[in-house]
Amino acid sequence: MKLQFKKIKIIVLVLVCIVVTITSCKKLIEIPPNPPSQLPSTTIFKDSADIMGAIAGIYTNFKVIGGMGQNLLGGMLSQYIGCASDELSYSFASSFQTNTYISTDGTAGQFWSTGYQNIYDINACLTGIATTNAVTDSTKQALLGELKVLRAMNYFYLVNLYGGVPVVTTIDYKVNNIIARSSVDSVYNFIIKDLKDARSVLKAKYPSAGRARPNLYTADALLARTYLYHGQYADAEAMVNEVTNSGLYSLVDVNNVFLQGSNEAIWQIPAVGTSNQTTEATNFVPSSIYSVPNWQATNYLLDSMETNDLRKASWVGVWTVNKVNYNYVNKYKQRLYTATPVEGYVMLRDAEQYLIRAEARAMQNNLSQALDDINIVRKRAGLPNSRAVNQNDILNAIMHERQIEFFCEWGHRWFDLKRTGRVDAVISKIKTGWVPTAALLPVPNSEIQNDPFLTQNPGY
Amino acid sequence: MQLFAINLLATHACRRPASSHSHKVRLIIFILLAIGSFIFQPANAQAQTVSLNVKNATLQVVIKEVIRQTGVSIIYNEALISKQPNVTLRVKNATIQDVLRECLKGSSLSYEMANNAVVIKKKSTEKNIESSFSSNEKLNADGSKIMLRGGVSDSLGNPLEQASIRVGNSQNGRRYVTKANGQYEIDNIQVGDTLFVSYIGYVDKTVVYTGNNYLYIRLSASQNSLDETVVQAYGKTSRRFTVGDIATITADDISKQPVSNVALALQGRIPGLMVTPRGGGIPGATVQLQVRGQNGLAPTASTTIYDQPLILVDGIPTAMQNKTPTQLLNSFVSGTGLSPINGLNPSDIASISVLKDADATSIYGSQGANGVIIITTKRGKAGKTQLNINVNMGPNSPTTNLQMLNTQQYLQLRNQAVQLDGINLATASSGVRSQFTDLLNFDTTKYTDFVKEFFNRNPMNTDVHVGLSGGSGLDSYILSGGYTRSAYNLPGNFADNRLSFHSGAHHTSMNRKFNLDFGTDFSYDKNNASISVTPAQAMALPPDYPDFFTSTGALAWNYNGAPINQLFAAMKQPYNIQQFSLATSIKLDYELITGLKATVLAGYNRADNREYSAAPKSSMDPSGLYNVSSANFSSSLTQTINIEPQLNYRTYIGNGSLTALVGGTYKKNFSTSNRQTGTDYPDDALLNTIQAAKTVTFTDNSSIYKYVGAFARLNYIYENRYIANLTARRDGSSNFGPSHQFGNFGSVGLGWIFSEENGFKKILPFISFGKLSANYGTNGTDGVGAYMYQAFYKLYNSPAQPTFQGTVPFIPNNLYNPDYTWASKHSLNIHMDLGFLKDRILLGTSWYQNRTGNQLTSYPLPSLTGFTSVVQNMNANLQNSGIEFTLTTRNVKNKDFGWTTTFNISANRNKLLSFPGLATSSYASSYKVGQSTTAMYGFKFAGINDTTGVFQFYKGDGKTKVSSGLSYIRDYLGGDMVYLGNTEPSYFGGLGNDFSYKGFSLSLFFQFSSSLAKNYISSIYSNGGGPGYASNYPDFILGKIWSGLGDQDAVFQRPTTGNGTTVNAQNASRTTSYIGQSTYSYSTDRYIRLKTLSISYQFPTKIVKALGMSNFSVYLNAQNVFTITNYKFGDPEMPGQLYGIPTQRILAGGLNITF
């Protein structure tokens, strides 16, 4: 019996030893505070250099630098929305070509998902920077203003592609995954508020080299567009005046519009690719002497161009394969990477401001000044003054000018057709099977599955 | 006074008074030893030769010296020996036999070798060893009581440790247990007392005490499969006494199957284990394992929570587990990767145990919820050195072959589609014309059978395995090397080549208290199989497609103005993955006091993966304006350190045996990976270096996981009749947030061997064994990545590290949720084992019900949240319940002929029991309470519209028929989607028959399964778009395509080119995206496949001896021989993958020689 007790004593002792060492010691499962290539969100906004890194991340998302943009703000609008309207055709079967996108269509959903990813990143910075002590108060305000311009830009395209989208302002997924849609009007009001906030703190001077990050006039220019789309014509005109009166911008030679450092650019992100410069050039400029360009300018677009339009000569390329000519979009011409990028990605440009003001003035029946604005743009294109006289003709002339000036650029044509109510008439003429509900893209099916409060657009 | 001894040196340590202090110190020393054991070299095998120089020494001294030098147990009677003449002897490097013969010359003694033991006895004709000790020893002073000493060994003389000895006729008798050296001591014994001796895996023995002072007892190994040793968590058990569910396959089962991945050897053989090869016939591809159903939600999400069983090799978790190494490219054809266990050579494996229920796995705590697979490698056996050579070769071929349309058939279909779509090719736009190169540009009289061109090969497989094993005395070793080449059908060298090296050493100290086991497995696997040509792409080429090579042998890039999709260019772009894996384990144990043993199990495993791919300029269209060559280099390293100190105690309390185990685990798993991409090389010949690239981009990554645990098991077997088994574990994982790291798990198991009840065998004599057992316990899963409980910003790294105006950008990496923790699994298991006719028929039946709650999921989110998922627990309760039957019968067993049958069948039913808030969760559209998680939702197929020829579906009302297109279908659950069925197998299992006649043996193993699965319809329409598109289809579609108005029997809708603009043409191309999600794409997939056929002949001993061998056999093994199925087209084992690489039929003829 004595031996038994001894044995039990030993067992109990060792057992206690093992259990105590192992379970009481959290140290054994301690791991470094962060993985080598990551920084905790809790510390990133405590350091001014890290804050700039987080902001740089947002710009990198906007235009996937060095990548092929399948991104709301990374060239995808130019391709697919160009294809959905009347200016671009794609060699392969595409639901955009036939306007038959469905809710499970990956590309149609990509605008939505990349847009909201951008918005998350912006909201995360807004939240983090609002409470930081790492930067001075004036820098803080300027950064918040800049971020709101970025956010407004995303919402602008989302509301125009999908209609009244949910307005997400926090980074709490428990709030955002049950959010419902807002009305189109309230999305516009949200954009306007962001831009107004921004222009109250932004300065005329660009915060960094070139025009890569928004200044005061970037906010003005985007606000001018938003007012125009929202039917606030006097406000739109006022904003354009702010931009043009700054004296910072001018229309440049058509061949130089998209070059890095172009004086026409109000906002231009530099290209830093390792194998390409801009998504547009990579996609539109043909890659081999045997390959038919995948994306071709439609005859409808080419036929709409006036003879001697410098823009046609410069911005439409001709590619001959097997003695057949193909027309491709040649606004951005640099397909390959160069050590010093030749072209930069133009987000907003001065020519649009004139056409915004022309339309705003025409809508307010200020016809002569509207014509002045149209003619500024036509002059640069080597064209005579517009001969439009009455309001309707002038508005048509503006639409025409916008069609040619902004073809295959940021989906301008599609949005113009929709906001002026012309989309059914124009598209149904050139595409069979057009249905009016195709003017709005379907909300991605997965979004509706994962957010039970989200509703689908009609027709899907 | 000690009169008898087994190995005197052994008796020393255990007699020293035990102090708890010294034991503690020893334990610490062992832990230190284990930590330092990575630089530990196994001691040289003990020499079995003896060198002596003695003059007139007593025999006892000489024998002790022999023991000291050899470690061999020499059993002798001191009284006898003391009466023998002294010895004078001088020998060098003599054998034990020679020395003993010399020593005993002229004595009245002789010796008998019994493998590891030598018995010295009186020269007599008596064969019974026990009787040699029946000498005329005196009783104690009172004439009745005696101290009995002795030993228990197996039939070869190896001492059996912790064998049980019961004194007395009743179950109330006193119990004793043998020490590490097999010794025992029994006091107060009387002549006539009965000793009952038992040991797991051996036949019980009853000895009547006749008054000797020493009793040496040999047990013979049991032939009953109930008593076969089964590897369990931290130890061994037998089917007779376990209350947990453990299924095992042995080296014998593995050797019959010509498979190179050991996971495939488990297919159909383990009830409850689903083995799914992911790459079809691609050698080396991942094999997915699932024990008793899916325990977690979202099995199909891209970021699935890791749900594979825990895989241990010799007790040490493998570094990679069943996670596929990072793949550079979207390669490996079907999108799967190299199997991380492909490095293990099946020929080096002794057994695989699959632990399924709570009793078996709860001791692994948060790691065991998905089952545990314990792989035990082969160990050497002391004795004659044996050289084993096993060589086999043979071809493989696809189990199913597709015949695609020939040019004539193809063109007819295509032209019909053009006509139906109303396309005028002559006037069509250039864009449209570019979609019809097969009709407009190619030579429409040309015909190539591309299936033959790309896949119809019978490449040869080779497997060579050479093993050396042996050892002397208390030490043994094994060394083996293997080379395996698994070939692949594609033209070119795309084989998987594996080199493996296995070694193992065992040492037992001379006092038998200390044991050391050391094993390593090293392998090198190089796989070229993962090139980027997908079979679908190659098979679907229009049969009039132009030649891929020009007359000069160069790659052709265009033909008659049309570009050629150069599939052979991809084959000129090298890709390979090399995996170096190392598994080492060391086990040290030491007997502290009788019955109490301290063990340290420590191991280090690593997997080193290197990948390389390149796109040389020579593989690109020379007319391309921007051709840039590139090369990718990547490597990843994953390492695991695992240390587990343990204490084992065994004793007898009351009428039962008690086994206790306590231990702890420390585990660290860490990995790093990096990738470099070089672009723009000056010369293709420099593609093997990163230095020659003009631009280099790179990424790197790392992760870490730490785990600690303490565990205990208490097992009590009362009167060999009632069994109780308790396990407990507390563990902590670094994968969880600071306040959620620790969890407690445990199980209770009870068993009742009712056939041992008094009188049972009289009433039901044909039932030789009956056990009813039940257990209940908990487990967890922590299968998420590290750090996910914090929000991070990461470097922007896709594909290169860019800067934005000189600033390095960061972007958010994940959402913030610090609160997730283990999913907890509760399982109830009931098991009955019945043996009939002296256990010739064994029937096992299991029923289980597992419920996994607090589901740890990668919860899908709308991208509105910025991300598409977040790791979180869901209050959902998922149940897996099922039954499993196993039947083993020894039908015939006589001298020449033997026949055994094994059969198993299992059926699991998965069901979502509850899910509060399901309707408002992301899972609302994928799960329904009361349904399986493998339930499929989609459209109800409504036949082909007989006027338009287009597929139709029912709307949600179940009545309205629509084709898609402009009358849109609401493609979500509650819209027009309905429940289609679930894809979990209704049942699966295996049937094996093994026959032997003299030297011949024949083994047939059938695997079967029944489930609802994707059929050929989904394949046809998911590849290319369907008949009429510029893509080829199998010829079985002929005569089944809608032919015109009123066609009621068509299987496929009207052909369409996908370029038509009419409503019907558009509808017909649109339906192709719906048909795959409809009832039409699913059908029952029931099959029985002769998985393994093995024939071998073992040459008779006479011939073998004459050839100087100890064993010689020739064999023919075949895998996937034939299949009986209701599944219409394609491979029933790869449903819905008509164009995948089919499962391969593998033949292997070879020979096995042992010298």
Interface residues (C-beta under 8 A of the other chain):
Chain A: K6 K7 K9 I10 I11 L13 V14 L15 C17 I18 V19 T21 I22 T23 C25 K26 L28 I29 E30 I31 P32 N34 P35 P36 S37 Q38 L39 P40 S41 T42 I44 D50 M52 G53 A54 I55 A56 G57 I58 Y59 T60 N61 V64 I65 G66 G67 S89 Y90 S91 F92 A93 T98 T100 I102 S103 T104 W112 S113 Y116 Q117 I119 Y120 D121 N123 A124 P166 V168 I171 Y173 N176 N177 I178 I179 S208 A209 G210 A212 P270 V272 T274 S275 P286 S287 S288 I289 Y290 S291 V292 Q296 N322 V324 Y326 R335 L336 T432 G433 V435 P444 N445 S446 E447 I448 Q449 N450 D451 P452 F453 L454 G459 Y460
Chain B: A18 S20 H23 K24 L27 S430 G431 S434 Q435 W557 N558 G561 P563 L592 I593 G595 L596 A598 D621 S623 G624 L625 Y626 V628 P645 L647 Y649 T651 A660 V662 G663 G664 T665 Y666 T679 T695 T697 D700 N701 S702 S703 I704 Y705 K706 Y707 V708 G709 A710 A712 R730 G732 S733 S734 Q741 F742 A786 Y787 Q790 A791 F792 Y793 K794 L795 Y796 N797 S798 P799 A800 P802 T803 F804 Q805 T807 V808 P809 F810 I811 P812 N813 L815 Y816 N817 P860 L861 P862 S863 L864 T865 G866 F867 T868 V870 A919 T920 S921 S922 A924 S925 S926 G965 L966 Y968 D971 Y972 G1058 N1059 T1061 V1063 Q1066 S1069 R1070 S1073
